[in-house]
Amino acid sequence: MTDASNQPPPFEGRNLFEIDIALRDAVARDAGWASPALTAWGATLGAFDTYALADSANRNPPALRAFDRRGERIDDVAFHPAWHELLRMAMAAGEHCAPWRAPQPGAQVARAAMYYLHAQVENGTQCPLTMTYACVPVLTRHATALPQADTWRARVLGDAYDPRPLPVIEKRSALIGMGMTERQGGSDVRTNTTRASRDGEAWRLTGHKWFFSAPQCDAHLVLAQSDDGLGCFLVPRIAPDGARNTIRINRLKDKLGNRSNASAEVEFERALAWPVGPADRGIATILEMVQYTRLDCVIGSAGIMRAAHCFALHNARHRTTFGRRLADHPLMARVLADLALESEAALALALHLARACESGAPDAVRAAARIVTPAGKYWVCKRAIAVAAEALEALGGNGYVEENPLPRFYREAPVNSIWEGSGNIVCLDVARAMRREPEAVDALLEGMRATRGANAHFDRHLARLERALLTTEVVPGDERRLAQAIALTVAAAELVRHAPALIADAYCASRLADDAPGGAAFGVLPGGVDADAVLARTLT
């Protein structure tokens, strides 16, 4: 029998909240009341059984069932039981609605922490959860013309997972998806060709969607053209009379990652719909939802970073190479410490954005977030891909086999960078927000100026950013550089305010200094960084 020595013990079986000092500290500051629930959630997610569910849900992806045994069109999607169990757990915890169901100071931060922990285990199930979470403000604000509007809101706030295809009035809860992009336009949704026509009090949609996120949801918010312009419509899966709506699923996407989740190409054949918001303001209406889903892209990517890095560090602490632990080799320690800085900065930026969504957030903080959200989505989602790759490499061949979750995290990482606006789109949104809302620029700078004086690298970088932000017009083609500078500065400011000096100083020296490599391969930290101290904070 082969000797299995010099292999790390399983990482699974830990409480993911309790082992995360940075997250625990942040929750204690902003939402201390949520710590007991997050401790329980961290234990649930870190259990061996939950990791097994995640593995099963991804090894057994959903399957399209277009017809039943009698040949009747049903356009259904069949999921593995593991998918259903993971969604049941998340909805029972309130991941899809907690801040709306029980608003209180820190509710958004507590929910962000919940989402961040979930992202460290399984990401596909987060797709319907984030869209449902993001739809609540839209339905609350704009659904006056929606029949059974109160019922829809009540079901969205329900915590008993109910996948049955039934009219919403008969459901215990409801999940909401989105349908925006089409073949001919992609991100250019103004070119959408799906048409909406009146049918008495309701509307009928005819057309298609190229990416229809989570087709098993109980309804979707969909963009469609009418005589009045491009509008937003709620399209139910099941009509109030119990009939299946005429949403034809042509196929499920065969995706690089996110394989536990279903993404579909669909056609509408006079599908029943109701308007949400003004008839000619569909983009503005759905962009309110997008602001929250972009937040979750940042949180989810930060969670993937955390998971990938923890598996790499755990391996390095238990694996011996060339006569000593892998984590004790200076070069590997420098790489792992660099990943730790990236991961903690991503969490800090994500929670900064979550605080901007709190019901009591100051207007200036909300205004600044309209710039920082797309900038943060651009940078954090890009960095998650690099972090996952570097962490996988730290395990060598063991990181490349499917028995280990790192390949799944690596495949999963790009989706948040693409979904809800790929890199160029969100960087253009940064420039657009600056141009249209100069008060948001002022609010952003004012918030960061309060951090001056604690770190020289930060102060010099902020001065450069101030000059760039106060320029009357962003030079076309320079939007990525500007978005990166904003995200780095905000993340650094959060670390300077809240993290130990060894973390904040190392981050600023390696990312903001005049000679910082910025975006280079991990492991090129300045020589003065205490890698062991950084790693001691990272994973207890």
LOGU-96887 format. One record per residue (C-alpha): residue in three letters; x, y, z; residue number from 0. Coordinates in Angstrom, 2 decimals, always signed. Example, Ala and Ser with C-alpha at 12.3 -4.5 7.8 and 13.67 -1.06 7.14 Angstrom:
2
residu, u, v, w, num
ALA, +12.30, -4.50, +7.80, 0
SER, +13.67, -1.06, +7.14, 1
***
This chain:
540
residu, u, v, w, num
MET, +0.00, +0.00, +0.00, 0
THR, +1.32, +3.44, -0.96, 1
ASP, +2.46, +5.63, +1.93, 2
ALA, +0.37, +8.84, +1.94, 3
SER, +2.76, +10.77, +4.17, 4
ASN, +3.75, +14.36, +3.52, 5
GLN, +0.24, +15.21, +2.33, 6
PRO, -1.83, +17.89, +4.07, 7
PRO, -4.84, +16.88, +6.14, 8
PRO, -8.23, +17.93, +4.75, 9
PHE, -8.94, +21.63, +4.95, 10
GLU, -12.64, +20.91, +5.31, 11
GLY, -14.22, +20.75, +8.72, 12
ARG, -13.34, +24.28, +9.83, 13
ASN, -15.64, +27.14, +10.74, 14
LEU, -15.02, +29.56, +7.87, 15
PHE, -16.10, +32.58, +9.90, 16
GLU, -14.08, +31.79, +13.00, 17
ILE, -10.81, +31.30, +11.09, 18
ASP, -11.09, +34.66, +9.30, 19
ILE, -9.70, +37.41, +11.55, 20
ALA, -10.25, +40.23, +9.06, 21
LEU, -13.89, +39.30, +8.50, 22
ARG, -14.60, +38.83, +12.20, 23
ASP, -13.09, +42.23, +12.98, 24
ALA, -15.12, +43.94, +10.26, 25
VAL, -18.38, +42.36, +11.41, 26
ALA, -17.62, +43.32, +15.02, 27
ARG, -17.19, +46.95, +13.92, 28
ASP, -20.27, +47.25, +11.73, 29
ALA, -22.70, +44.46, +12.62, 30
GLY, -21.69, +42.85, +15.88, 31
TRP, -25.22, +41.59, +16.42, 32
ALA, -24.75, +39.28, +13.40, 33
SER, -21.68, +37.44, +14.74, 34
PRO, -23.61, +34.50, +16.29, 35
ALA, -25.54, +33.84, +13.07, 36
LEU, -22.39, +34.18, +10.96, 37
THR, -20.56, +31.81, +13.28, 38
ALA, -23.30, +29.24, +12.69, 39
TRP, -23.26, +29.91, +8.94, 40
GLY, -19.46, +29.56, +8.86, 41
ALA, -19.73, +26.19, +10.57, 42
THR, -22.40, +25.00, +8.15, 43
LEU, -20.43, +26.05, +5.09, 44
GLY, -17.12, +24.68, +6.34, 45
ALA, -18.51, +21.22, +7.07, 46
PHE, -17.30, +18.22, +5.09, 47
ASP, -20.86, +17.56, +3.93, 48
THR, -21.25, +21.04, +2.47, 49
TYR, -18.05, +20.76, +0.45, 50
ALA, -19.33, +17.40, -0.78, 51
LEU, -22.58, +19.04, -1.87, 52
ALA, -20.62, +21.68, -3.78, 53
ASP, -18.59, +19.01, -5.53, 54
SER, -21.68, +17.00, -6.46, 55
ALA, -23.57, +20.03, -7.77, 56
ASN, -20.69, +20.85, -10.11, 57
ARG, -20.00, +17.28, -11.24, 58
ASN, -23.69, +16.86, -12.09, 59
PRO, -24.69, +20.00, -13.98, 60
PRO, -28.33, +20.86, -14.77, 61
ALA, -30.04, +19.29, -17.75, 62
LEU, -32.71, +20.73, -20.04, 63
ARG, -36.03, +18.90, -20.14, 64
ALA, -37.78, +20.61, -23.03, 65
PHE, -40.62, +18.06, -23.24, 66
ASP, -42.39, +15.69, -20.91, 67
ARG, -43.01, +12.01, -21.65, 68
ARG, -46.20, +12.85, -23.56, 69
GLY, -44.38, +15.24, -25.85, 70
GLU, -45.80, +18.34, -24.17, 71
ARG, -43.50, +21.34, -24.05, 72
ILE, -42.44, +22.03, -20.44, 73
ASP, -39.13, +23.93, -20.81, 74
ASP, -37.90, +22.69, -17.47, 75
VAL, -34.41, +22.36, -15.98, 76
ALA, -33.48, +19.36, -13.83, 77
PHE, -30.91, +19.91, -11.07, 78
HIS, -28.97, +17.50, -8.91, 79
PRO, -30.29, +17.22, -5.32, 80
ALA, -27.08, +18.88, -4.08, 81
TRP, -28.06, +22.10, -5.87, 82
HIS, -31.42, +22.15, -4.17, 83
GLU, -29.91, +21.49, -0.75, 84
LEU, -27.35, +24.29, -1.11, 85
LEU, -30.10, +26.74, -2.11, 86
ARG, -32.29, +25.55, +0.74, 87
MET, -29.48, +26.26, +3.20, 88
ALA, -28.71, +29.69, +1.78, 89
MET, -32.32, +30.83, +1.68, 90
ALA, -32.94, +29.60, +5.22, 91
ALA, -29.98, +31.76, +6.28, 92
GLY, -31.50, +34.76, +4.47, 93
GLU, -28.67, +35.27, +2.00, 94
HIS, -31.13, +36.43, -0.68, 95
CYS, -33.11, +38.96, +1.35, 96
ALA, -31.97, +39.53, +4.93, 97
PRO, -31.28, +43.31, +4.70, 98
TRP, -34.73, +43.94, +3.20, 99
ARG, -36.60, +41.62, +5.54, 100
ALA, -34.97, +42.91, +8.72, 101
PRO, -33.41, +46.33, +8.04, 102
GLN, -31.13, +47.53, +10.82, 103
PRO, -27.70, +49.15, +11.09, 104
GLY, -25.12, +46.80, +9.64, 105
ALA, -27.65, +44.62, +7.81, 106
GLN, -25.91, +44.99, +4.46, 107
VAL, -22.49, +44.25, +5.93, 108
ALA, -23.85, +41.16, +7.68, 109
ARG, -25.42, +39.93, +4.47, 110
ALA, -22.20, +40.66, +2.54, 111
ALA, -20.31, +38.53, +5.06, 112
MET, -22.83, +35.75, +4.55, 113
TYR, -22.42, +35.92, +0.77, 114
TYR, -18.61, +36.08, +1.08, 115
LEU, -18.54, +32.90, +3.15, 116
HIS, -20.82, +31.09, +0.69, 117
ALA, -18.55, +32.10, -2.20, 118
GLN, -15.72, +30.18, -0.57, 119
VAL, -17.55, +26.89, -1.10, 120
GLU, -19.92, +27.01, -4.12, 121
ASN, -20.62, +29.85, -6.50, 122
GLY, -23.24, +28.62, -8.96, 123
THR, -26.01, +28.68, -6.37, 124
GLN, -25.22, +32.34, -5.73, 125
CYS, -26.53, +33.41, -9.14, 126
PRO, -30.28, +33.24, -8.33, 127
LEU, -29.60, +34.47, -4.81, 128
THR, -27.86, +37.67, -5.90, 129
MET, -30.47, +38.49, -8.53, 130
THR, -33.28, +37.97, -6.04, 131
TYR, -31.50, +40.14, -3.48, 132
ALA, -30.97, +42.86, -6.08, 133
CYS, -34.55, +42.90, -7.39, 134
VAL, -36.19, +43.91, -4.10, 135
PRO, -35.48, +47.67, -4.31, 136
VAL, -36.67, +47.66, -7.93, 137
LEU, -39.91, +45.84, -7.14, 138
THR, -40.50, +48.05, -4.13, 139
ARG, -39.99, +51.24, -6.09, 140
HIS, -41.46, +50.44, -9.49, 141
ALA, -43.94, +47.58, -9.35, 142
THR, -47.12, +49.60, -8.83, 143
ALA, -48.55, +48.26, -12.11, 144
LEU, -47.67, +44.65, -11.29, 145
PRO, -50.65, +42.44, -10.40, 146
GLN, -50.12, +40.76, -7.04, 147
ALA, -47.20, +43.11, -6.36, 148
ASP, -47.47, +42.57, -2.61, 149
THR, -47.49, +38.81, -3.13, 150
TRP, -44.35, +38.94, -5.28, 151
ARG, -42.51, +41.01, -2.67, 152
ALA, -43.67, +38.72, +0.14, 153
ARG, -42.53, +35.59, -1.71, 154
VAL, -39.15, +37.11, -2.58, 155
LEU, -38.66, +37.73, +1.15, 156
GLY, -39.61, +34.14, +2.00, 157
ASP, -36.93, +31.87, +3.43, 158
ALA, -38.35, +28.43, +2.57, 159
TYR, -36.79, +27.33, -0.72, 160
ASP, -39.55, +26.27, -3.09, 161
PRO, -38.49, +25.11, -6.58, 162
ARG, -41.99, +24.00, -7.63, 163
PRO, -43.30, +25.51, -10.91, 164
LEU, -46.45, +27.14, -9.52, 165
PRO, -48.20, +30.51, -9.70, 166
VAL, -46.59, +32.88, -7.24, 167
ILE, -49.67, +32.97, -5.04, 168
GLU, -49.19, +29.24, -4.32, 169
LYS, -45.47, +29.47, -3.54, 170
ARG, -43.69, +29.65, -0.19, 171
SER, -40.91, +31.77, -1.73, 172
ALA, -39.79, +33.07, -5.10, 173
LEU, -36.50, +33.59, -6.91, 174
ILE, -36.01, +36.28, -9.56, 175
GLY, -33.61, +36.27, -12.52, 176
MET, -32.58, +38.67, -15.28, 177
GLY, -32.71, +38.71, -19.07, 178
MET, -30.87, +41.59, -20.74, 179
THR, -28.46, +40.59, -23.50, 180
GLU, -29.28, +39.45, -27.02, 181
ARG, -27.30, +37.91, -29.87, 182
GLN, -26.88, +41.05, -31.90, 183
GLY, -25.90, +43.42, -29.12, 184
GLY, -24.47, +41.79, -26.02, 185
SER, -23.66, +44.61, -23.60, 186
ASP, -25.13, +47.14, -26.03, 187
VAL, -28.66, +46.51, -24.74, 188
ARG, -30.07, +49.57, -26.51, 189
THR, -29.96, +47.47, -29.68, 190
ASN, -32.33, +44.87, -28.17, 191
THR, -34.97, +43.67, -30.61, 192
THR, -37.37, +41.82, -28.29, 193
ARG, -40.75, +43.51, -28.69, 194
ALA, -43.43, +44.19, -26.08, 195
SER, -47.04, +44.78, -27.11, 196
ARG, -50.08, +45.52, -24.99, 197
ASP, -52.64, +42.80, -24.32, 198
GLY, -55.34, +44.37, -22.17, 199
GLU, -53.87, +45.05, -18.72, 200
ALA, -50.85, +42.87, -19.48, 201
TRP, -48.15, +42.83, -22.15, 202
ARG, -46.81, +40.17, -24.50, 203
LEU, -43.12, +39.73, -25.32, 204
THR, -41.80, +38.28, -28.57, 205
GLY, -38.09, +37.87, -29.18, 206
HIS, -35.09, +36.23, -27.56, 207
LYS, -32.39, +36.50, -24.91, 208
TRP, -28.88, +35.16, -25.47, 209
PHE, -28.05, +34.83, -21.78, 210
PHE, -31.06, +34.18, -19.56, 211
SER, -29.68, +33.78, -16.07, 212
ALA, -31.14, +30.93, -14.01, 213
PRO, -34.18, +30.02, -16.18, 214
GLN, -35.68, +28.02, -13.30, 215
CYS, -36.43, +31.24, -11.39, 216
ASP, -40.06, +32.14, -10.76, 217
ALA, -39.79, +35.34, -12.80, 218
HIS, -37.24, +37.42, -14.67, 219
LEU, -36.78, +41.12, -15.19, 220
VAL, -36.41, +41.51, -18.94, 221
LEU, -35.63, +44.41, -21.27, 222
ALA, -37.88, +44.79, -24.32, 223
GLN, -38.78, +47.45, -26.87, 224
SER, -42.25, +48.95, -27.09, 225
ASP, -43.66, +51.91, -28.98, 226
ASP, -42.69, +54.01, -25.96, 227
GLY, -39.04, +52.91, -25.90, 228
LEU, -36.91, +50.31, -24.15, 229
GLY, -38.73, +49.16, -21.03, 230
CYS, -38.28, +46.70, -18.17, 231
PHE, -40.82, +43.90, -17.70, 232
LEU, -41.42, +41.18, -15.14, 233
VAL, -41.94, +37.87, -16.97, 234
PRO, -43.32, +35.06, -14.75, 235
ARG, -42.35, +31.46, -15.28, 236
ILE, -45.91, +30.38, -14.50, 237
ALA, -48.94, +32.54, -15.29, 238
PRO, -51.51, +33.33, -12.56, 239
ASP, -53.89, +30.74, -14.08, 240
GLY, -51.27, +27.99, -13.70, 241
ALA, -50.29, +27.83, -17.37, 242
ARG, -46.59, +27.75, -18.26, 243
ASN, -45.53, +31.01, -19.80, 244
THR, -44.30, +30.76, -23.39, 245
ILE, -40.60, +31.08, -22.59, 246
ARG, -38.92, +28.51, -24.84, 247
ILE, -35.53, +27.28, -23.64, 248
ASN, -33.53, +26.54, -26.78, 249
ARG, -30.49, +25.24, -24.95, 250
LEU, -28.42, +25.58, -21.80, 251
LYS, -25.01, +27.19, -22.19, 252
ASP, -22.02, +24.85, -21.99, 253
LYS, -19.93, +27.13, -19.80, 254
LEU, -16.30, +27.25, -18.73, 255
GLY, -17.31, +27.47, -15.07, 256
ASN, -20.41, +28.16, -12.99, 257
ARG, -21.40, +24.69, -14.06, 258
SER, -23.82, +23.93, -11.23, 259
ASN, -25.98, +26.83, -12.42, 260
ALA, -28.12, +26.95, -15.56, 261
SER, -27.77, +29.76, -18.09, 262
ALA, -30.04, +29.56, -21.09, 263
GLU, -30.82, +30.82, -24.54, 264
VAL, -34.54, +31.48, -24.71, 265
GLU, -37.22, +32.71, -27.07, 266
PHE, -40.43, +34.45, -26.09, 267
GLU, -43.59, +33.56, -28.00, 268
ARG, -45.99, +36.25, -26.83, 269
ALA, -44.87, +35.60, -23.27, 270
LEU, -46.97, +37.19, -20.54, 271
ALA, -45.28, +40.20, -18.91, 272
TRP, -45.98, +43.28, -16.82, 273
PRO, -44.10, +46.60, -16.92, 274
VAL, -41.77, +47.55, -14.08, 275
GLY, -40.95, +51.26, -14.07, 276
PRO, -41.53, +53.87, -16.79, 277
ALA, -42.06, +52.46, -20.27, 278
ASP, -39.03, +54.23, -21.74, 279
ARG, -36.68, +53.87, -18.76, 280
GLY, -35.94, +50.17, -18.79, 281
ILE, -32.18, +50.54, -18.60, 282
ALA, -32.36, +52.97, -15.70, 283
THR, -34.80, +50.67, -13.90, 284
ILE, -32.74, +47.54, -14.25, 285
LEU, -29.48, +49.39, -13.51, 286
GLU, -30.72, +49.87, -9.95, 287
MET, -30.72, +46.10, -9.74, 288
VAL, -27.32, +45.92, -11.44, 289
GLN, -25.75, +48.14, -8.77, 290
TYR, -26.47, +45.41, -6.21, 291
THR, -25.48, +42.49, -8.42, 292
ARG, -22.19, +44.25, -9.16, 293
LEU, -21.66, +44.53, -5.43, 294
ASP, -22.09, +40.77, -5.21, 295
CYS, -19.61, +40.27, -8.05, 296
VAL, -17.04, +42.02, -5.86, 297
ILE, -18.03, +40.09, -2.72, 298
GLY, -18.12, +36.78, -4.55, 299
SER, -14.73, +37.36, -6.16, 300
ALA, -13.29, +38.30, -2.78, 301
GLY, -14.68, +35.03, -1.43, 302
ILE, -13.06, +33.02, -4.24, 303
MET, -9.74, +34.73, -3.47, 304
ARG, -10.06, +33.86, +0.19, 305
ALA, -10.90, +30.22, -0.52, 306
ALA, -8.11, +29.74, -3.05, 307
HIS, -5.54, +31.35, -0.80, 308
CYS, -6.61, +29.38, +2.28, 309
PHE, -6.24, +26.07, +0.45, 310
ALA, -2.79, +27.10, -0.78, 311
LEU, -1.65, +28.27, +2.66, 312
HIS, -3.05, +25.19, +4.37, 313
ASN, -1.13, +22.98, +1.95, 314
ALA, +2.08, +24.99, +2.41, 315
ARG, +1.88, +24.69, +6.20, 316
HIS, +1.63, +20.90, +6.07, 317
ARG, +3.80, +19.99, +3.11, 318
THR, +7.55, +19.44, +3.50, 319
THR, +9.90, +20.10, +0.59, 320
PHE, +13.68, +20.17, +0.52, 321
GLY, +13.89, +19.59, +4.24, 322
ARG, +11.42, +22.13, +5.60, 323
ARG, +7.79, +23.15, +5.43, 324
LEU, +6.84, +24.71, +2.14, 325
ALA, +5.52, +27.78, +3.97, 326
ASP, +8.97, +28.30, +5.51, 327
HIS, +10.72, +28.75, +2.18, 328
PRO, +11.20, +32.54, +1.83, 329
LEU, +10.08, +32.68, -1.78, 330
MET, +6.88, +30.71, -1.15, 331
ALA, +6.19, +32.73, +2.01, 332
ARG, +6.50, +35.92, -0.04, 333
VAL, +4.03, +34.60, -2.63, 334
LEU, +1.52, +33.50, -0.01, 335
ALA, +1.81, +36.79, +1.89, 336
ASP, +1.23, +38.72, -1.34, 337
LEU, -1.93, +36.68, -1.97, 338
ALA, -3.02, +37.38, +1.60, 339
LEU, -2.71, +41.13, +1.05, 340
GLU, -4.72, +40.92, -2.17, 341
SER, -7.41, +38.87, -0.48, 342
GLU, -7.80, +41.11, +2.56, 343
ALA, -7.85, +44.24, +0.40, 344
ALA, -10.62, +42.71, -1.74, 345
LEU, -12.67, +41.99, +1.38, 346
ALA, -12.10, +45.52, +2.67, 347
LEU, -13.26, +47.03, -0.61, 348
ALA, -16.30, +44.74, -0.78, 349
LEU, -17.43, +45.67, +2.72, 350
HIS, -16.83, +49.37, +1.97, 351
LEU, -19.34, +49.02, -0.86, 352
ALA, -21.76, +47.07, +1.34, 353
ARG, -21.71, +49.89, +3.89, 354
ALA, -22.68, +52.30, +1.11, 355
CYS, -25.86, +50.24, +0.63, 356
GLU, -26.96, +50.52, +4.25, 357
SER, -30.29, +52.26, +4.69, 358
GLY, -28.65, +54.94, +6.83, 359
ALA, -25.62, +55.52, +4.60, 360
PRO, -24.87, +59.23, +4.08, 361
ASP, -25.71, +60.68, +0.66, 362
ALA, -22.02, +61.39, +0.01, 363
VAL, -21.10, +57.75, +0.61, 364
ARG, -23.85, +56.58, -1.73, 365
ALA, -22.72, +59.05, -4.38, 366
ALA, -19.10, +57.92, -4.16, 367
ALA, -20.21, +54.29, -4.47, 368
ARG, -21.58, +55.01, -7.93, 369
ILE, -17.95, +55.42, -8.99, 370
VAL, -16.33, +52.90, -6.67, 371
THR, -18.73, +50.03, -7.45, 372
PRO, -17.81, +49.66, -11.14, 373
ALA, -14.16, +50.39, -10.35, 374
GLY, -14.17, +47.76, -7.62, 375
LYS, -15.92, +45.24, -9.84, 376
TYR, -13.32, +45.78, -12.53, 377
TRP, -10.29, +45.39, -10.27, 378
VAL, -11.35, +42.77, -7.73, 379
CYS, -12.89, +40.46, -10.33, 380
LYS, -9.75, +40.69, -12.47, 381
ARG, -7.52, +39.96, -9.50, 382
ALA, -9.58, +36.94, -8.46, 383
ILE, -8.55, +35.20, -11.68, 384
ALA, -4.87, +35.82, -10.98, 385
VAL, -5.15, +34.82, -7.32, 386
ALA, -6.91, +31.56, -8.17, 387
ALA, -4.22, +30.69, -10.72, 388
GLU, -1.36, +31.46, -8.33, 389
ALA, -2.97, +29.52, -5.48, 390
LEU, -3.54, +26.53, -7.72, 391
GLU, +0.12, +26.60, -8.76, 392
ALA, +1.21, +26.67, -5.11, 393
LEU, -0.16, +23.14, -4.77, 394
GLY, +1.66, +21.94, -7.87, 395
GLY, +0.09, +18.91, -9.53, 396
ASN, -2.25, +18.38, -6.57, 397
GLY, -3.83, +21.75, -7.33, 398
TYR, -4.60, +20.71, -10.88, 399
VAL, -6.74, +17.66, -10.17, 400
GLU, -10.47, +17.76, -9.74, 401
GLU, -10.51, +16.09, -6.31, 402
ASN, -9.29, +19.47, -5.11, 403
PRO, -11.72, +22.45, -5.34, 404
LEU, -9.05, +24.80, -6.72, 405
PRO, -9.70, +23.91, -10.38, 406
ARG, -13.34, +24.75, -9.81, 407
PHE, -12.46, +28.10, -8.20, 408
TYR, -10.14, +28.83, -11.12, 409
ARG, -12.90, +28.13, -13.65, 410
GLU, -15.39, +30.07, -11.58, 411
ALA, -13.32, +33.23, -11.19, 412
PRO, -13.85, +34.77, -14.68, 413
VAL, -17.65, +34.79, -14.53, 414
ASN, -17.86, +37.73, -12.13, 415
SER, -15.54, +39.70, -14.38, 416
ILE, -17.80, +39.08, -17.38, 417
TRP, -21.28, +39.16, -15.84, 418
GLU, -23.00, +42.51, -15.20, 419
GLY, -20.56, +44.37, -17.40, 420
SER, -17.20, +43.08, -18.55, 421
GLY, -13.99, +45.02, -17.86, 422
ASN, -14.30, +47.68, -20.53, 423
ILE, -17.99, +48.26, -19.85, 424
VAL, -17.54, +48.89, -16.13, 425
CYS, -14.51, +51.11, -16.72, 426
LEU, -16.57, +53.20, -19.13, 427
ASP, -19.22, +53.35, -16.41, 428
VAL, -16.61, +54.79, -14.04, 429
ALA, -15.81, +57.55, -16.52, 430
ARG, -19.50, +58.14, -17.21, 431
ALA, -20.33, +58.49, -13.51, 432
MET, -17.48, +60.97, -13.07, 433
ARG, -18.69, +63.03, -16.00, 434
ARG, -22.36, +63.06, -15.03, 435
GLU, -21.96, +63.36, -11.26, 436
PRO, -19.12, +65.68, -10.27, 437
GLU, -20.51, +65.65, -6.74, 438
ALA, -19.72, +61.92, -6.62, 439
VAL, -16.08, +62.70, -7.44, 440
ASP, -15.99, +65.26, -4.64, 441
ALA, -17.55, +62.76, -2.22, 442
LEU, -15.07, +60.06, -3.19, 443
LEU, -12.06, +62.32, -2.68, 444
GLU, -13.39, +63.74, +0.56, 445
GLY, -13.84, +60.25, +1.97, 446
MET, -10.27, +59.27, +1.14, 447
ARG, -8.70, +62.53, +2.30, 448
ALA, -9.71, +61.66, +5.84, 449
THR, -7.11, +58.86, +5.72, 450
ARG, -4.16, +61.08, +4.87, 451
GLY, -1.21, +61.24, +7.22, 452
ALA, -0.99, +57.57, +8.20, 453
ASN, +1.02, +56.25, +5.24, 454
ALA, +3.34, +58.20, +2.93, 455
HIS, +2.80, +55.89, -0.05, 456
PHE, -0.95, +56.33, +0.29, 457
ASP, -0.67, +60.10, +0.54, 458
ARG, +1.41, +60.39, -2.63, 459
HIS, -0.86, +58.02, -4.53, 460
LEU, -3.94, +59.93, -3.41, 461
ALA, -2.41, +63.18, -4.62, 462
ARG, -1.89, +61.64, -8.07, 463
LEU, -5.42, +60.29, -8.10, 464
GLU, -6.84, +63.67, -7.12, 465
ARG, -5.21, +65.25, -10.14, 466
ALA, -6.62, +62.54, -12.40, 467
LEU, -10.13, +62.69, -10.97, 468
LEU, -10.34, +66.46, -11.17, 469
THR, -9.43, +66.44, -14.85, 470
THR, -12.36, +67.69, -16.86, 471
GLU, -12.44, +64.67, -19.17, 472
VAL, -11.03, +61.14, -19.05, 473
VAL, -8.78, +60.47, -22.02, 474
PRO, -10.42, +57.76, -24.18, 475
GLY, -8.54, +54.52, -23.73, 476
ASP, -7.34, +55.49, -20.24, 477
GLU, -10.43, +54.27, -18.39, 478
ARG, -8.89, +51.03, -17.14, 479
ARG, -5.92, +52.77, -15.59, 480
LEU, -8.23, +55.17, -13.80, 481
ALA, -10.57, +52.42, -12.53, 482
GLN, -7.59, +50.48, -11.21, 483
ALA, -6.21, +53.55, -9.43, 484
ILE, -9.57, +54.22, -7.77, 485
ALA, -10.01, +50.63, -6.58, 486
LEU, -6.47, +50.43, -5.24, 487
THR, -6.82, +53.72, -3.39, 488
VAL, -10.14, +52.88, -1.76, 489
ALA, -8.91, +49.42, -0.74, 490
ALA, -5.72, +50.93, +0.68, 491
ALA, -7.71, +53.56, +2.59, 492
GLU, -9.84, +50.83, +4.17, 493
LEU, -6.76, +48.88, +5.21, 494
VAL, -5.07, +51.97, +6.63, 495
ARG, -8.19, +52.71, +8.69, 496
HIS, -8.97, +49.23, +9.94, 497
ALA, -6.21, +46.67, +9.39, 498
PRO, -3.04, +46.24, +11.44, 499
ALA, -0.17, +48.46, +10.29, 500
LEU, +1.80, +45.47, +9.00, 501
ILE, -1.03, +44.72, +6.53, 502
ALA, -1.76, +48.30, +5.48, 503
ASP, +1.89, +49.29, +5.15, 504
ALA, +2.76, +46.19, +3.11, 505
TYR, -0.20, +46.74, +0.80, 506
CYS, +0.59, +50.41, +0.23, 507
ALA, +4.29, +49.73, -0.31, 508
SER, +3.63, +46.96, -2.82, 509
ARG, +0.69, +48.54, -4.68, 510
LEU, +0.91, +52.31, -4.32, 511
ALA, +4.62, +53.18, -4.05, 512
ASP, +6.21, +55.08, -6.93, 513
ASP, +8.20, +51.98, -7.90, 514
ALA, +5.47, +49.44, -7.05, 515
PRO, +5.15, +46.64, -9.62, 516
GLY, +1.34, +47.07, -9.66, 517
GLY, -0.31, +44.13, -11.37, 518
ALA, +2.89, +42.09, -11.70, 519
ALA, +3.14, +38.45, -10.67, 520
PHE, +2.59, +37.73, -7.00, 521
GLY, +5.60, +37.29, -4.76, 522
VAL, +7.47, +40.51, -5.51, 523
LEU, +6.74, +42.19, -2.18, 524
PRO, +9.25, +44.72, -0.84, 525
GLY, +11.96, +43.18, +1.29, 526
GLY, +10.76, +44.76, +4.53, 527
VAL, +7.43, +42.93, +4.58, 528
ASP, +7.13, +40.38, +7.39, 529
ALA, +5.57, +37.52, +5.42, 530
ASP, +5.19, +35.27, +8.46, 531
ALA, +3.27, +37.94, +10.37, 532
VAL, +0.97, +38.54, +7.40, 533
LEU, +0.23, +34.83, +7.11, 534
ALA, -0.33, +34.43, +10.85, 535
ARG, -3.26, +36.85, +10.51, 536
THR, -4.62, +35.23, +7.38, 537
LEU, -5.55, +31.75, +8.54, 538
THR, -5.73, +30.83, +12.20, 539
***
